[in-house]
Amino acid sequence: MKHFYLLFFCTFFLVPAQKKDSVTSDLAFSLQGQYGKLIPTNIYIKGLESRYFAGFSFEVTKQTDGDKMWQQKFGNPSYGAGVYMPDFLENKEFGHPVVVYGVFRGAIKKWKKVEWQYEWGGGFAFNWKPFSVADNYLNPSLGSSTSIYINVGTRLQYQIGKHFDLALGANFNHFSNGALKMPNKGLNVFSPKLSLTYNLDERNPAKTDSVHSRYDKYGTWEIAAFGGVKNVMYKGYDVDLAKRYEGFYFPAYGVETVYHRQISFKSAFGLGIGIHYDGEYNYSIHAENGELYKKKNFKNEKLLLNIFPSYRLMIGDFSVNVQPGFYLFKQKNESDIPWFLSKTWFPVSVEQKTFCKCRNKSL
C-alpha cells in the first residue's frame, strides 16, 4: 500500500493552484494495459519456454497549456506520476514487481482529433525475486530486489468524446540496478500498449504561436561530487556458486567539472573532466582453497582521470544530461574496469535563467 500512498502524495502536488473564479482542471487519469514479450538479451531468457508478459498501470497527469516557451517547444506535453504492475505470467521466478514512476508525454504531430505522441519516463521497481543460490532462483537478470525503471515509447491518441481519449502505442521498458549488486544482466521488454484517459474537464485549445523565443549563446561551469559502493563478483568457477556471486563491496567516489555551451533553446553541449576513486581498480578478487580474498593491485592507492563530452536536453527547469566518458592513463591490471564509461542524470535548476538567458515576446 505504501506505493499507492506515494502516488496520491505526488498527485497532491500535481493539482494546480486554481484561482477562485476558475472551474477548470488540467488533470487527467489513465488506465493502461500491455501484453508483450521479454527481449532475449541473456542466455537465461533465451532458454525460457515462454517469454510473454502482461502489465497494467494507472497514471495521474497534468496537461500544460502552452503558456511557456518550453511547453510549446516540446509539443505542449503532459507530465505526472504512475504505478505499474508487470506480470511475467509463467515465469514466476521474476517475482511480482511494483513500479512507481514519472512520465512525460508530448505531441509530435497533431490533427483534428488525432495526435501522434512521444513518451518517456523513469522510476523505481520493487519486489523482484533476485538471483539467489539458497532459494534456487538462478536468474542472472537482476541481482537485487529493487531496480531502476526506464520507459520510452510512441503512440497515437484519438479523442472519443469531450472527456475521453483512447491511445494505441508501442513501448520499450528497461530494468536494471546499475550494477550496484551483481549479477545484473538487465531485463528488457517490448510490447504494444492500450490506454484509456479521462480528462476532468473539457480540453482547452493549446497555444502554439503566442510565444517566440530568442536565446543568448551562454556558457556555464558546473561542479559535481558523488559517492557510493558497488558490488563486484568473482569471475572464476573454482569456488562455491554462492560465494562467487556474493563477491565484495568496494567504495567509489569522485568529483567532476564540466563546461556547457548553449546552442539552441533545447540543447547545450559541453566538455568535462573528473577524478574518481574506484576500489575495484585498486583491488582484485582471487580464490584460494575455495575461499575468496582481495588482493591490492598497486603499492599505493590510485585515482582514475576521465574526460567526457556532454549533451544537455533542457525542458524548462528540468534537464537530461548524457555523458559518455573515457579514462585517461588507466594502467592495465587484473581489475575488470572498462576504458569507457557512460552517465545519464537529471538535474533540476532552481531558476532556468541561471543557465539559459531567454527572452519572451508576446504578439
N, C-alpha and C positions, 0 to 999 in steps of 0.2 A: 504493500500500500504506500510505502514511502515515495515510490516513483510517481504515483498519481498525485500525492501532495505536492511534490516538486513541480509537476505540470501546472497545477492550479495556482501555485505561487508565481510561476512565470507568467501565467495568464493575467494575473492581477496587475502586473507591471506593463502588460501589453495594452490594457484598457486605456484609451486616450483620455486626456483631461478635457471634458466637454464643457462648453460654455452653457450658461443657464438656459439660454434660448435655443440650444441645439437639441435636436431629437434624433439625429442620425448616428450610426455607429459604423466603423470601418472594420469590425471584427467578422471573422468567418470561421466555421467549424467544418472539418473534413473527416470522412471515413474513407480508408483506402485498403485495397486488397491486392496481394501479389501471389503469383504462382510461377515458379521458375526452376532453375537448376543451378547446382553448385558448379563452378568452373574448376576443372581438374588440374589444379596448379601444383599438386604434390602427389607422390606415389600412393599415399593412403587414400586420398579422394578418388584417384583413378581406379582403385581397386574396389570401390563401393558398388554393390549391385544396383542401387538406386541413388540418384543424386538430386531428386526432386525436393523442393521445399515450398512452403506456403508462408504467408505473413500478413498481418493486419496492423494498421496504425491509425492513430487519432491525432489530429493537429488542430491547434488554435493559431490563427494568423491575423495579422493586421495589414490592411491594404493601404499603400501610400497613394497620394492624390496628384503627384507631380508638382507640388509647390516648390520643391527644392531641386537644385540643379542635378545632384547625384541621382535623384529618383528618375528624372527624365532620361539621363544617360544610361540607366540600367533597365529601361523598359517599365517604369512605374511598378516596381516589384512589391510583393507581399513578403512578410517575414514573420516568424513565430517559433513555436515550440511544439514538440510532439512526443508521443510514446509509441514504440514499435515493438511488436512481439513476433519474431520469426519462429517457425516450427519446421524442424528438419525431418518430419514425418517418420520414415523408417529408421533414421539414424539418430536414435536417442542418446548415443554417446556424446553428442554435441551439447546436451543439456537443454534447458528451456530459457534462453536469454531474454532479457527485457532491456530495451534500448531507450534512453532519454536523449533527445537531440534537438538541435536548432535547424531551421530550414529557411532558405532564401530562394525566391522564385520570381522570375520576371518575364516579360514578353520579348520574343524575337521578332514576331510579325503578327499584326492584328488585321482582322477582317470585321464584318459587321457583328457577328455573334461567335466567331471562332477566333481563338488565339493560340498561336504556337509559342510554347514557353520552354525556358530552360529552368533547371532547378539543381541546387546543391545544398548539402547540409553536413553536419557532423555532430558527434556527441560521444556518449559512453554506453557500453553494453555490459550488463551484469548477469550473473548466474550461469556462466558457462560451466561445463564439466571439463576441466583442463586435463592435460596429459598427466596420468597417474599410473605408476607401476603397481602400487599397492592395490588399487581398485581395478586394474586391468583395462583402464581406458588409455589405449596407446595411440590416440590420435595426436599427431605432432603439429596440427594446425594451430592450436592455442595452448600456451603453457600456463596461463593464469585464468582465474575466474572472471576477471574484468578486462575489457579491451576498448580500444578506440573504434569508433564507427564513422565511416566516410561514405557519402552517397552523392552520385551525380546522375542526372537523367534529363530527359526531354519528354514533352507531352503536348497533345492537342486538347484544348479545353473548349467546350461548347456550352453556351448559355441556354438552358432549357426552361427558363422561367425568370420571374422577377428576382427570385432569391436563390435559385439552384443552378449549379454548374456541374457538368459531367466531363471527366477528362480520362483519356487513354494515353498511356505513355510507356516508356521503357527505362529501367533503372539499373545501375551497377552499384553494388554495395561491397565495401571492403571492411574486414575486421582484422585488427592486429593490436598487439600490446607494445609495439615499438621496440621489440627485442629486449624489454626490461626483464622478462622472465622467459627462459628457454625451456622447450623448443617453441618456435614461433614461425611456422611456415606461412601463417596467414590464411584467411578464409575469404573467398570471393564468390559472389552470387550475381546472376543476371536474370532479370525477369520483366515481363510486362506488368503494368500496374493500372488498376482501375480506381478512380477517385470520384466521390460524390461530395460536393461542397455546398453548405448552406450559409448564405450571407445574411447577417442580421437585418440589414436594411437594403433597399434597392441601390444598385451601383450608381455612383455619380460619375459623369464623364471625366476621364483623366485628362489633365492638362498636358499638352505635348509641345507647345511652342511659345509659352509665356515667359520662359526663362532662357536667356542667352548667356553663354559663358565666355570669359576671357581670362586666361591664366598667365601669370608671370613665370618665366623659367626660374626655378627656385631650387636651391640645394640645401641639404642639412646633414650634419654629422650626428650619428647616434651611437650610443654605447650600451651594451647589454652584458649581464653576468648570469651564469646558470650553475646548477649543481645537482647531483643525484647519484644513484647507484645503478649498476647494471649486472645482470646475471650472465655468467659465461660458463658453458658446459664443456666437458671433456670430449674431445673428438674421437678418441680411440675406442676400441671394442674389447680391451683386456681387463675391464673392471665390471662390477655388477651394474645392470642397467639403471637401477635407481640412483646409484652414486654418480654414474655418468651424467645423468640429466639434472642432478642436484647442483653439481658444479660449485662455483664460488661467486660471491658478490664482490665487485670492485667499485671504488668511488670514481666519479667522473665530474669534473668541474672546469670552468674556464671563464674567459672574458673576451668580448669581441667588440669591434667598432666598424661602422660602415658609413660610407658617404652615398647619399641618394641624390639624383638629379631628376626633377620632374620634366617629362617630355610631352605630356598631354594631360587633359583633365583627369583621366582614369589611371594613367601609368607613370611610373618612375623606375629608372634603372640606377644601379649602384655597384660599388665595389667595396669589399670589406676584408678585414684581416682579423684573425683570432689566435689566442694562445690557450691550449687545452691541456689538462692533466687527465690521463686515462689509465686507470690501474691495469687494464688488460694489456696495454702496450708495455708497461714496466714489469709485468709478471706473466708467466706461462704456467699451464697446468700439466702435471706429469703424474704417472701412475707407477706404483711400486708395491709388489706383494698384495695387489688387489685394493690398495688404498690410494687416494688422491692427495697430492700436496702441491703447493705453489713454489715456483722457482723464480728468483729475481733475474730479469733479463740483462740489467745493467748494474754497474757498480754503484752509480748514483741515480736517483730518480730523474727522468727526462720528461720534458714537455713537448707537445706537438704544436707546430705552427701551421696554420692553414690560411688560404686565400680563397675568396668566394665572390663570384658575381651575384647580384641580387636583382630580382624583379619584384616590384610592389604594385598590386592592384588596389586602388583606393575606392572605397564605397562609403561616402560620407565620412563619418568619424571612425569607420572600421576599415582595416586593411588586411590584405593577404600577402605575405612575403614568401617567395620561393627562392631558395639559396643553395645551389649545388656548389660544393667546395672540394678543394684538393689540398692534401697535406704536402708541405714542403720539407725537404731534408729528413724524411722519415727513414730510419735505419731498418734494414732487413733483419728480422729476428723471428722468434718462434710464436709471436702473437698472431692473431688472425684479423687484425685491423686492416681494412682495405685502404687504398690510397685515396679513394673517392668517398665523399660524404654528402648527404643532402638533408635540407631542413625545410620545413613548412611551418610558419607560425602566423598568428592572427593578432596583431596589436590593435588596441583601441586608443585613439587620441582623445584628450580632454577637449581640445578645440582644434578643428581641422586646419584653421588658418596658421597654426604653428608649423605646418608643413606646406600647405597649398595656399598660395595667395590667389584667391579667386574673387572676381567682382561680378555681382548680379546686375542685370539691366532688364527692367520690365518694359514691355511695349506699352 
